[in-house]
Amino acid sequence: MPVARRFSIGRLVSSPFFLGIGALLALLPAGPAPHRAADGRVPPEVRTIPLAGPMADSQAEISGLAGRGDTLFLLPQHPFRMAAGRAEHGLLYALPKAQLRAFLAGRSEGPLRPRPVPLVAPRLRERSPGYQGCEALAFGDGAYLTTEAVADAETSAMRGFLFKGHLQEDTLRLNERRRVTLPPQTSTHNMAYEALVVRPRRVLVFYEANGRNVNPQPLAAAFSPALRMLRPLAFPPLEYRLTGATAPNAGGRFWATNYFFPGEREKLDPAADPLAASNGSTSRHAPRGPVERLVEFRVKRRGIERTATPPLRLSARPGAPRNWEGVARLRTDARGDGFLLATDQYPRTLLAFVAASGGES
């Protein structure tokens, strides 16, 4: 009777067959390869920051983000709706940047609960005829806020209004008597002034639709810190929608959120996009899917120019595009310099962080 050989795992895995299989497996990727853009870059991770309280509700409709000192302010589109039962006051919300840094560094767990900040502006809606909500917030020597309103009921063209106020004892008070009107730049439905950039001597307000086929001569409205009208600045064509902007650095550079929802193709009528490579496309024609990206600009004396810094593409999800309406810079101690982003209500209320990718801060 033959003697059975003892089974040896070591002998098996050291055989030429298994060594060859191991070599082949080592060449395979560990998981799905990140989708690269046509320029070879991989979009950075978009890390969600969970929220608690009223700002976690999709009805909050975050319209803007703005940093002031060590605090991040979140602007709801309808501040008075957020303050139901508080008479004439509205509500903004705020988060300490230290809490955001601690969460991103893994030193604390979410969700984070923004604290309410009263908005004292009882005549804001009255002083914005056709009022549809608040769109942008920025800080400089004071606080600046834009509202959007229906300018033409037949075409649904939108205009904006710019107000100034001050943050005092954690309350934002607007001077509603002093306002400036921001006229429509196009007759495109539901497009208004979505972004503010405050420089030492100029307050710049940006229109939402700046594509070649809908707005042949886009302009950034310009005002003095006292809201005296200045000569507008030429703005370079930008396809899709401009929905928010960061505060500028000392050199006048700032980043803007640039968003395209395929359902708005007819309304926006996109022209050839010179930045299409950043979308992961080799074609300049309007993309089939959504576009979510950040584009850097520089304020010059006579106009605004796009910088040579490549756009920062966010990994868009075809079934759930994210309408980023707020953006602010954040320096972190764990993940480097980056951007805080916020959606309105699509697909739901989101606050997120994305690391910068080589751009100047």
C-alpha positions as CSV (number, residue, x, y, z in Angstrom):
1,M,0.0,0.0,0.0
2,P,1.5,3.3,-1.0
3,V,2.3,5.8,1.7
4,A,0.3,9.1,1.3
5,R,2.5,12.2,1.0
6,R,2.2,14.9,3.6
7,F,0.5,18.1,2.1
8,S,2.8,21.1,2.4
9,I,1.4,24.6,2.0
10,G,4.9,26.0,1.8
11,R,5.8,23.7,-1.1
12,L,2.6,24.6,-2.9
13,V,2.9,28.4,-2.7
14,S,6.6,28.2,-3.7
15,S,5.9,26.3,-6.8
16,P,6.5,28.1,-10.2
17,F,2.8,28.0,-11.0
18,F,1.8,30.0,-7.9
19,L,4.8,32.3,-8.1
20,G,3.7,33.2,-11.6
21,I,0.1,33.8,-10.5
22,G,1.4,36.1,-7.7
23,A,3.4,38.1,-10.1
24,L,0.4,38.7,-12.3
25,L,-1.8,39.7,-9.4
26,A,0.8,42.1,-8.2
27,L,0.4,44.0,-11.5
28,L,-3.4,44.4,-11.1
29,P,-4.8,47.5,-9.3
30,A,-6.0,47.1,-5.8
31,G,-9.4,48.6,-6.6
32,P,-11.2,50.6,-9.3
33,A,-8.8,53.1,-10.9
34,P,-9.7,56.7,-10.3
35,H,-11.1,58.4,-13.4
36,R,-8.5,60.7,-14.8
37,A,-9.2,63.9,-16.8
38,A,-7.9,64.3,-20.3
39,D,-5.0,66.2,-18.8
40,G,-4.0,63.1,-16.7
41,R,-5.0,64.5,-13.3
42,V,-7.1,62.6,-10.8
43,P,-9.8,64.6,-9.1
44,P,-9.3,65.0,-5.4
45,E,-11.4,63.4,-2.7
46,V,-14.5,65.3,-1.7
47,R,-14.8,64.7,2.0
48,T,-18.3,65.2,3.5
49,I,-18.5,67.1,6.9
50,P,-21.7,65.9,8.6
51,L,-23.9,68.6,10.1
52,A,-26.6,68.7,12.8
53,G,-29.3,71.1,13.6
54,P,-31.3,73.3,11.1
55,M,-28.5,73.6,8.6
56,A,-28.6,69.8,8.1
57,D,-32.0,70.2,6.5
58,S,-32.2,70.4,2.7
59,Q,-34.7,73.3,3.2
60,A,-31.8,75.4,4.5
61,E,-30.6,75.8,0.9
62,I,-27.1,77.1,1.6
63,S,-26.3,79.9,-0.8
64,G,-22.9,81.0,0.4
65,L,-19.9,80.5,2.6
66,A,-17.7,83.3,4.0
67,G,-14.8,83.2,6.4
68,R,-14.1,86.0,8.9
69,G,-11.3,85.5,11.3
70,D,-11.6,82.1,13.0
71,T,-15.2,81.6,12.0
72,L,-17.0,80.2,8.9
73,F,-20.4,81.7,8.2
74,L,-23.1,79.8,6.3
75,L,-25.7,81.8,4.5
76,P,-29.1,80.2,4.0
77,Q,-31.0,81.4,0.9
78,H,-34.0,82.2,3.1
79,P,-32.7,83.5,6.5
80,F,-36.1,84.6,7.6
81,R,-37.6,81.2,7.0
82,M,-34.9,79.8,9.3
83,A,-36.0,82.1,12.1
84,A,-39.7,81.3,12.2
85,G,-41.2,82.8,15.3
86,R,-38.4,85.4,15.8
87,A,-40.3,88.4,14.6
88,E,-38.3,90.4,12.0
89,H,-34.9,88.8,12.5
90,G,-33.4,86.3,10.2
91,L,-30.7,83.7,10.9
92,L,-27.3,82.9,9.5
93,Y,-25.2,80.1,11.0
94,A,-21.5,79.9,12.0
95,L,-18.9,77.2,12.8
96,P,-15.5,77.8,14.4
97,K,-12.8,76.9,12.0
98,A,-11.0,75.0,14.9
99,Q,-13.9,72.6,14.9
100,L,-13.6,72.0,11.2
101,R,-9.9,71.4,11.5
102,A,-10.3,69.0,14.4
103,F,-12.9,67.0,12.5
104,L,-10.7,66.8,9.3
105,A,-7.7,65.8,11.4
106,G,-9.6,63.0,13.1
107,R,-9.4,64.6,16.5
108,S,-13.2,64.9,16.9
109,E,-16.2,63.2,15.5
110,G,-19.2,64.7,13.7
111,P,-21.8,65.8,13.2
112,L,-20.9,69.5,13.7
113,R,-23.7,71.8,14.8
114,P,-23.5,75.4,13.5
115,R,-24.6,78.1,15.9
116,P,-27.3,80.6,14.9
117,V,-26.3,84.2,14.2
118,P,-29.1,86.8,14.1
119,L,-29.5,88.8,10.9
120,V,-31.1,92.2,11.7
121,A,-32.6,93.4,8.5
122,P,-36.4,93.8,8.9
123,R,-36.8,95.6,5.6
124,L,-34.5,93.5,3.4
125,R,-37.4,91.8,1.5
126,E,-39.2,95.1,1.0
127,R,-36.0,96.8,-0.2
128,S,-35.5,93.9,-2.7
129,P,-38.6,94.2,-4.9
130,G,-39.4,90.7,-6.3
131,Y,-37.3,89.2,-3.5
132,Q,-36.3,85.5,-4.1
133,G,-33.7,85.1,-1.4
134,C,-30.1,85.8,-0.4
135,E,-27.3,84.7,-2.6
136,A,-23.8,85.8,-1.4
137,L,-22.0,87.0,1.7
138,A,-18.5,88.4,2.0
139,F,-16.5,90.3,4.6
140,G,-14.1,93.2,4.2
141,D,-14.2,96.5,6.2
142,G,-17.8,95.4,6.8
143,A,-20.2,92.7,5.7
144,Y,-21.6,92.6,2.2
145,L,-24.7,90.6,1.2
146,T,-26.6,90.2,-2.1
147,T,-30.2,89.3,-2.7
148,E,-31.8,88.1,-5.9
149,A,-35.2,89.3,-7.2
150,V,-37.4,89.0,-10.3
151,A,-36.8,91.9,-12.6
152,D,-39.2,90.9,-15.4
153,A,-42.2,88.6,-14.6
154,E,-42.6,87.7,-18.3
155,T,-39.1,86.5,-19.0
156,S,-38.2,85.6,-15.4
157,A,-35.0,87.7,-15.8
158,M,-33.4,88.2,-12.4
159,R,-31.6,91.2,-10.9
160,G,-29.8,91.6,-7.6
161,F,-29.4,94.1,-4.8
162,L,-26.2,94.7,-2.8
163,F,-26.3,95.7,0.9
164,K,-23.7,96.5,3.4
165,G,-23.7,96.0,7.2
166,H,-21.5,95.1,10.1
167,L,-21.0,92.1,12.4
168,Q,-21.4,93.3,16.0
169,E,-21.4,91.0,19.0
170,D,-22.2,88.0,16.8
171,T,-25.2,89.7,15.1
172,L,-25.2,90.8,11.5
173,R,-26.9,94.2,11.1
174,L,-27.6,95.5,7.6
175,N,-28.1,99.1,6.6
176,E,-31.2,98.6,4.4
177,R,-31.5,102.3,3.5
178,R,-28.2,102.1,1.5
179,R,-28.4,99.6,-1.3
180,V,-27.4,99.3,-5.0
181,T,-29.3,97.6,-7.8
182,L,-27.5,95.0,-9.9
183,P,-29.3,94.9,-13.3
184,P,-29.7,91.7,-15.3
185,Q,-27.0,90.9,-17.8
186,T,-29.1,88.5,-19.7
187,S,-32.8,87.5,-20.0
188,T,-31.9,83.9,-18.9
189,H,-34.4,82.5,-16.5
190,N,-33.3,82.3,-12.8
191,M,-29.8,83.7,-13.3
192,A,-28.6,86.4,-10.9
193,Y,-25.6,87.6,-9.0
194,E,-24.2,84.7,-7.1
195,A,-20.7,85.7,-5.9
196,L,-18.9,88.5,-4.1
197,V,-15.2,89.3,-3.9
198,V,-14.0,92.1,-1.6
199,R,-10.7,93.8,-2.2
200,P,-9.3,96.7,-0.1
201,R,-10.8,99.4,-2.4
202,R,-13.3,97.4,-4.5
203,V,-16.3,95.2,-3.9
204,L,-16.9,93.0,-7.0
205,V,-20.2,91.2,-7.7
206,F,-20.3,88.3,-10.2
207,Y,-23.2,87.3,-12.5
208,E,-24.1,83.7,-12.7
209,A,-24.3,83.2,-16.5
210,N,-21.1,84.2,-18.4
211,G,-21.1,81.8,-21.3
212,R,-20.4,83.0,-24.9
213,N,-23.9,82.1,-26.2
214,V,-25.9,83.7,-23.4
215,N,-23.7,86.7,-22.3
216,P,-21.3,87.9,-25.0
217,Q,-19.8,90.6,-22.8
218,P,-19.8,89.5,-19.2
219,L,-18.9,92.1,-16.5
220,A,-18.2,92.1,-12.8
221,A,-20.0,94.9,-11.2
222,A,-17.7,97.1,-9.1
223,F,-18.3,99.4,-6.1
224,S,-16.3,101.2,-3.5
225,P,-16.5,100.0,0.1
226,A,-19.2,102.7,0.6
227,L,-21.2,101.2,-2.3
228,R,-20.4,104.0,-4.7
229,M,-20.6,102.7,-8.3
230,L,-17.2,102.2,-10.0
231,R,-16.4,101.2,-13.6
232,P,-17.3,97.5,-14.1
233,L,-14.5,95.1,-14.9
234,A,-14.5,92.8,-17.9
235,F,-14.8,89.2,-17.0
236,P,-13.6,86.3,-19.2
237,P,-16.2,84.0,-20.8
238,L,-17.0,81.0,-18.6
239,E,-19.3,78.3,-19.7
240,Y,-22.0,76.9,-17.4
241,R,-22.8,78.7,-14.1
242,L,-20.6,80.6,-11.7
243,T,-22.1,79.9,-8.3
244,G,-19.7,81.2,-5.6
245,A,-16.2,82.6,-5.0
246,T,-13.6,82.5,-2.3
247,A,-12.0,85.6,-0.7
248,P,-9.1,86.8,-2.7
249,N,-5.5,86.5,-1.6
250,A,-3.1,89.4,-1.4
251,G,-2.3,89.1,-5.1
252,G,-5.9,89.3,-6.1
253,R,-6.3,85.6,-6.9
254,F,-9.6,83.9,-6.0
255,W,-11.4,80.6,-7.0
256,A,-15.0,80.3,-8.3
257,T,-17.3,77.3,-8.3
258,N,-18.3,76.4,-11.8
259,Y,-21.3,74.1,-12.2
260,F,-23.2,72.5,-15.0
261,F,-26.4,70.5,-14.7
262,P,-27.3,68.7,-17.9
263,G,-31.0,69.6,-17.5
264,E,-30.0,73.3,-18.1
265,R,-28.4,72.6,-21.5
266,E,-31.1,74.4,-23.4
267,K,-31.1,77.4,-21.0
268,L,-27.4,77.9,-20.9
269,D,-26.7,76.9,-24.5
270,P,-23.0,76.1,-23.8
271,A,-20.4,77.0,-26.3
272,A,-17.1,75.2,-26.9
273,D,-15.4,75.0,-23.5
274,P,-11.7,75.8,-23.5
275,L,-11.5,74.2,-20.0
276,A,-13.1,70.9,-21.2
277,A,-10.0,68.8,-20.5
278,S,-10.5,69.5,-16.8
279,N,-13.9,67.8,-17.0
280,G,-12.3,64.5,-18.1
281,S,-13.3,65.1,-21.7
282,T,-11.3,65.3,-24.9
283,S,-14.1,67.3,-26.6
284,R,-14.9,71.0,-26.1
285,H,-18.6,70.4,-26.8
286,A,-21.1,70.5,-24.0
287,P,-20.7,67.4,-21.8
288,R,-23.3,64.8,-21.4
289,G,-22.9,64.6,-17.7
290,P,-22.6,67.2,-14.9
291,V,-19.6,69.5,-14.4
292,E,-18.4,70.4,-10.9
293,R,-15.1,72.3,-10.8
294,L,-13.2,75.2,-9.3
295,V,-11.6,77.8,-11.6
296,E,-9.0,80.3,-10.5
297,F,-9.1,84.0,-11.5
298,R,-7.0,87.1,-10.8
299,V,-8.3,90.7,-10.3
300,K,-6.3,93.2,-12.3
301,R,-6.7,97.0,-12.4
302,R,-8.8,97.0,-15.6
303,G,-10.3,93.6,-15.7
304,I,-10.4,90.0,-14.4
305,E,-8.4,87.2,-16.0
306,R,-8.3,83.5,-15.7
307,T,-5.0,82.3,-14.3
308,A,-2.8,79.6,-15.8
309,T,-3.6,77.3,-12.8
310,P,-5.5,74.3,-14.1
311,P,-9.1,74.1,-12.9
312,L,-9.7,71.7,-10.0
313,R,-12.2,69.1,-11.2
314,L,-14.4,67.5,-8.6
315,S,-15.5,63.9,-9.2
316,A,-19.1,64.4,-10.3
317,R,-21.6,61.6,-9.9
318,P,-23.9,61.2,-13.0
319,G,-26.9,60.3,-11.0
320,A,-26.5,62.8,-8.2
321,P,-24.9,66.1,-9.3
322,R,-24.0,68.4,-6.5
323,N,-25.0,72.1,-6.9
324,W,-22.1,73.7,-5.0
325,E,-23.2,77.3,-4.2
326,G,-20.8,78.2,-1.4
327,V,-17.0,78.0,-1.3
328,A,-14.3,79.3,1.1
329,R,-10.6,78.6,1.7
330,L,-9.5,76.7,4.8
331,R,-6.0,76.1,6.0
332,T,-5.8,72.8,7.9
333,D,-3.1,71.3,10.1
334,A,-3.8,67.8,8.9
335,R,-4.8,67.8,5.2
336,G,-3.1,71.0,4.0
337,D,-4.7,74.0,2.4
338,G,-8.1,73.4,0.7
339,F,-11.6,74.4,0.1
340,L,-14.9,74.2,2.0
341,L,-17.9,73.7,-0.3
342,A,-21.6,73.7,0.4
343,T,-24.6,72.7,-1.7
344,D,-28.1,74.3,-1.7
345,Q,-30.7,71.5,-1.6
346,Y,-29.5,69.3,-4.5
347,P,-29.0,66.5,-4.0
348,R,-29.2,67.4,-0.3
349,T,-27.5,69.8,2.1
350,L,-23.8,69.1,2.0
351,L,-20.8,70.7,3.6
352,A,-17.5,69.2,2.3
353,F,-13.8,69.7,2.2
354,V,-11.5,69.2,-0.8
355,A,-7.7,69.5,-0.7
356,A,-6.2,72.2,-3.0
357,S,-4.2,70.8,-5.8
358,G,-1.3,73.1,-6.5
359,G,-3.2,76.3,-6.7
360,E,-2.2,79.5,-4.8
361,S,-4.1,80.4,-1.7
